[in-house]
Amino acid sequence: MADARSFDELVAEGASVPTEGWDFSWFEGRATEARPSWGYARSMAGRLAGATAVLDVQTGGGEVLDFALEAAGPDRAPLVVATEGWEPNVAEATRLLRPRGVPVVASADDAPLPFADGAFDLVVSRHPVEPHWDEVARVLAPGGTYFAQHVGPASVFELIEFFLGPLPEAGHRHRRPERERADAEAAGLEVVELRAERLRMEFFDVGAVVHFLRKVVWMVPGFTVEAYRDRLRDLHERIRADGPFVAHSSRHLFDVRKP
């Protein structure tokens, strides 16, 4: 059911909710996103139970890794390290993961990984900004695995283009899984499995959209309520008239091995 509050009330709420971390529980009842069939976090837990040294790249607020460690239980790898590039998330991930004995290393997303060659037998990542295949290959030990869920092409473009207008065709081709497969193979890695799914999203009120665009900052770069107030009002009226705003996320799963 649509939220009966006014446009200004909904927008004010969406603009005030803290955005640190990678916990999306605030959206319950406000927005939905179908989940990939492979269940990445639980699948990661199984990998953690079979590894000895693990690196989680771009851990966000550490929530996914925390869940996987809890699910893996005492069989988890004895050494687990995480990196994160956004300062507020470094603090959030440290708070969450330190009790589990996991250090969080502040490392820019586009910087070389601050670890020795062949240091890990498992590298994981959920939604890296860009996969740096050469660095993944470098820090993996021979026979090691990269197990990750990536954002796929044209993800949530219905919402992005509502605010920015039609995007260039090159933007629709970016992040295509077959291109990433080629890049992984060029780095000397073997793609064991690659799966892709496109998943329905629904936004039930404009406040949820505001919070989403503040949290996932690369969707509409430079987004502020002030800059996009007119489009937000249009969206509010559209949701009131037609029901939830529908978009589609794009996800793909990589299971990659270093020979």
C-alpha positions as CSV (number, residue, x, y, z in Angstrom):
1,M,0.0,0.0,0.0
2,A,1.3,3.5,-0.9
3,D,2.6,5.6,2.0
4,A,0.0,8.3,2.6
5,R,2.5,10.9,3.8
6,S,3.2,14.0,1.8
7,F,5.9,14.4,-0.7
8,D,7.9,16.7,1.6
9,E,7.6,14.3,4.5
10,L,8.7,11.3,2.5
11,V,11.7,13.1,0.9
12,A,12.7,14.5,4.3
13,E,12.8,11.0,5.8
14,G,14.8,9.6,2.9
15,A,17.3,12.4,3.2
16,S,17.8,11.9,6.9
17,V,18.4,8.2,7.2
18,P,22.1,7.4,7.8
19,T,23.8,5.7,4.8
20,E,26.9,4.1,6.4
21,G,27.4,0.4,5.9
22,W,25.7,-2.0,3.4
23,D,22.7,-3.0,5.4
24,F,19.5,-2.5,3.4
25,S,17.0,-3.5,6.2
26,W,15.6,0.0,6.3
27,F,14.0,-0.6,3.0
28,E,11.7,-3.3,4.3
29,G,8.1,-2.4,3.3
30,R,9.5,0.5,1.3
31,A,11.2,-1.3,-1.6
32,T,12.0,-4.8,-2.7
33,E,14.6,-6.5,-4.8
34,A,14.5,-10.1,-5.9
35,R,17.7,-12.0,-4.9
36,P,19.8,-14.1,-7.2
37,S,19.0,-17.9,-7.1
38,W,22.6,-18.8,-6.1
39,G,22.4,-17.1,-2.6
40,Y,25.8,-15.5,-2.6
41,A,26.3,-14.9,1.2
42,R,25.4,-18.4,2.1
43,S,27.5,-19.8,-0.7
44,M,30.4,-17.7,0.5
45,A,30.0,-19.3,3.9
46,G,30.6,-22.7,2.4
47,R,33.8,-21.4,0.7
48,L,35.0,-19.9,4.0
49,A,34.7,-23.3,5.6
50,G,37.1,-24.8,3.1
51,A,39.8,-22.1,3.0
52,T,42.8,-21.2,5.0
53,A,43.5,-17.6,4.1
54,V,40.7,-15.3,2.8
55,L,40.5,-11.8,1.5
56,D,37.2,-9.9,1.2
57,V,37.7,-7.1,-1.3
58,Q,35.6,-3.9,-0.9
59,T,33.7,-5.3,2.1
60,G,31.4,-2.3,2.4
61,G,30.1,-2.2,6.0
62,G,31.2,-5.8,6.5
63,E,27.6,-7.2,6.7
64,V,27.9,-9.9,4.0
65,L,31.2,-11.2,5.4
66,D,29.8,-11.1,8.9
67,F,26.8,-13.2,7.9
68,A,29.1,-15.7,6.0
69,L,31.4,-16.0,9.0
70,E,28.5,-16.7,11.3
71,A,27.1,-19.3,9.0
72,A,30.5,-20.9,8.5
73,G,30.9,-21.3,12.3
74,P,34.0,-22.9,13.8
75,D,35.0,-24.3,10.4
76,R,35.7,-20.9,9.0
77,A,39.2,-20.1,7.6
78,P,41.7,-19.2,10.4
79,L,42.9,-16.1,8.6
80,V,40.3,-13.6,7.2
81,V,41.1,-10.0,6.1
82,A,39.0,-7.4,4.5
83,T,39.6,-4.2,2.5
84,E,37.3,-1.1,2.1
85,G,37.9,2.2,0.4
86,W,35.1,4.5,1.7
87,E,36.1,5.9,5.1
88,P,32.7,5.7,6.8
89,N,32.4,2.1,5.8
90,V,35.9,1.3,7.1
91,A,34.8,2.4,10.6
92,E,31.5,0.5,10.3
93,A,33.2,-2.7,9.0
94,T,35.8,-2.5,11.7
95,R,33.1,-2.2,14.4
96,L,31.3,-5.3,13.0
97,L,34.3,-7.5,12.1
98,R,36.8,-6.9,14.8
99,P,35.0,-9.1,17.3
100,R,35.4,-11.9,14.7
101,G,39.1,-11.4,14.5
102,V,39.0,-9.9,11.1
103,P,41.1,-6.8,10.4
104,V,39.8,-4.2,8.0
105,V,42.4,-2.5,5.9
106,A,41.7,0.9,4.4
107,S,42.5,0.7,0.7
108,A,41.3,2.8,-2.2
109,D,39.1,0.8,-4.6
110,D,41.4,1.6,-7.5
111,A,44.7,1.0,-5.6
112,P,46.9,-2.1,-5.7
113,L,45.9,-4.6,-3.0
114,P,48.3,-4.1,0.0
115,F,49.2,-7.8,0.3
116,A,52.0,-10.1,-0.9
117,D,51.9,-12.2,-4.0
118,G,50.1,-15.5,-3.4
119,A,48.9,-14.6,0.1
120,F,45.4,-16.0,-0.2
121,D,43.7,-19.2,-1.3
122,L,40.3,-17.5,-1.5
123,V,39.4,-14.0,-2.5
124,V,35.7,-12.9,-2.3
125,S,33.9,-9.8,-3.2
126,R,30.3,-8.7,-3.4
127,H,29.6,-5.9,-5.8
128,P,33.1,-4.5,-6.4
129,V,33.2,-1.1,-8.1
130,E,35.4,-2.6,-10.7
131,P,37.1,-6.1,-10.6
132,H,40.9,-5.6,-10.7
133,W,41.7,-8.9,-12.3
134,D,45.5,-8.5,-12.4
135,E,45.5,-7.8,-8.6
136,V,43.2,-10.7,-7.8
137,A,45.5,-13.0,-9.8
138,R,48.5,-11.6,-8.0
139,V,47.4,-12.1,-4.5
140,L,45.8,-15.6,-5.2
141,A,48.0,-18.6,-4.5
142,P,48.2,-21.2,-7.3
143,G,45.0,-23.2,-7.2
144,G,43.2,-20.5,-5.3
145,T,39.7,-19.2,-6.1
146,Y,38.0,-15.9,-6.7
147,F,34.3,-16.2,-5.8
148,A,32.3,-13.0,-6.3
149,Q,29.0,-11.5,-7.2
150,H,29.3,-8.6,-9.6
151,V,26.8,-5.9,-10.6
152,G,25.9,-6.6,-14.3
153,P,25.1,-4.4,-17.2
154,A,22.4,-1.7,-17.3
155,S,21.6,-2.4,-13.6
156,V,18.7,-0.2,-12.3
157,F,18.9,1.8,-15.5
158,E,15.1,2.5,-15.5
159,L,15.6,4.5,-12.3
160,I,18.9,6.1,-13.4
161,E,17.4,7.2,-16.8
162,F,14.4,8.6,-15.1
163,F,16.7,11.2,-13.5
164,L,19.4,11.5,-16.1
165,G,17.6,10.8,-19.4
166,P,18.7,8.1,-21.9
167,L,22.3,6.9,-21.3
168,P,24.8,6.3,-24.2
169,E,24.8,2.8,-25.6
170,A,28.3,2.3,-24.3
171,G,26.8,2.6,-20.8
172,H,24.4,-0.3,-21.5
173,R,27.3,-2.5,-22.6
174,H,29.5,-1.7,-19.5
175,R,29.9,-4.7,-17.1
176,R,28.8,-7.3,-19.6
177,P,29.8,-10.7,-18.0
178,E,31.4,-12.0,-21.2
179,R,33.7,-9.0,-21.3
180,E,34.6,-9.5,-17.7
181,R,35.3,-13.2,-18.5
182,A,37.7,-12.1,-21.2
183,D,39.5,-9.7,-18.8
184,A,39.8,-12.5,-16.1
185,E,41.3,-14.9,-18.7
186,A,43.7,-12.2,-19.9
187,A,44.9,-11.9,-16.3
188,G,45.7,-15.7,-16.4
189,L,42.7,-16.9,-14.5
190,E,40.3,-19.7,-15.4
191,V,36.6,-19.1,-15.3
192,V,35.1,-22.2,-13.8
193,E,31.5,-20.9,-13.7
194,L,29.7,-17.7,-14.8
195,R,26.0,-17.2,-14.1
196,A,23.9,-14.1,-14.8
197,E,20.4,-13.0,-13.7
198,R,18.2,-9.9,-14.1
199,L,16.0,-9.2,-11.1
200,R,12.9,-7.2,-10.4
201,M,13.0,-4.2,-8.1
202,E,10.1,-2.1,-6.8
203,F,10.1,1.3,-5.0
204,F,6.9,2.0,-3.1
205,D,7.5,5.6,-2.2
206,V,9.8,8.5,-3.2
207,G,11.5,8.5,0.2
208,A,12.9,5.0,-0.5
209,V,14.3,6.3,-3.8
210,V,15.9,9.2,-2.1
211,H,17.6,7.0,0.5
212,F,18.7,4.5,-2.3
213,L,20.3,7.2,-4.4
214,R,22.1,8.6,-1.3
215,K,23.3,5.2,-0.3
216,V,24.3,3.9,-3.8
217,V,26.1,7.1,-4.8
218,W,27.3,6.0,-8.2
219,M,23.7,5.5,-9.5
220,V,23.1,9.3,-10.1
221,P,26.4,11.0,-9.4
222,G,26.1,14.1,-7.4
223,F,22.5,13.3,-6.4
224,T,20.9,15.7,-3.9
225,V,17.3,16.4,-3.1
226,E,17.7,20.0,-4.1
227,A,19.2,19.3,-7.5
228,Y,16.5,16.8,-8.4
229,R,13.4,18.0,-6.5
230,D,11.3,18.5,-9.6
231,R,12.0,14.9,-10.9
232,L,11.4,13.5,-7.4
233,R,8.0,15.2,-7.3
234,D,7.2,13.8,-10.7
235,L,8.2,10.3,-9.4
236,H,6.1,10.8,-6.3
237,E,3.1,11.6,-8.4
238,R,3.8,8.7,-10.8
239,I,3.9,6.2,-7.8
240,R,0.7,7.6,-6.4
241,A,-1.1,7.2,-9.7
242,D,0.4,4.0,-11.1
243,G,1.8,2.1,-8.1
244,P,5.5,1.0,-7.4
245,F,8.2,2.2,-9.7
246,V,9.7,-0.9,-11.3
247,A,13.4,-1.3,-12.2
248,H,15.7,-4.3,-12.7
249,S,19.0,-5.1,-11.1
250,S,21.6,-7.1,-13.0
251,R,23.9,-9.6,-11.2
252,H,26.4,-12.2,-12.2
253,L,28.3,-14.8,-10.2
254,F,32.0,-15.6,-10.9
255,D,33.7,-18.7,-9.7
256,V,37.3,-18.3,-10.9
257,R,40.4,-20.3,-10.4
258,K,44.1,-19.5,-10.6
259,P,45.9,-22.4,-12.3
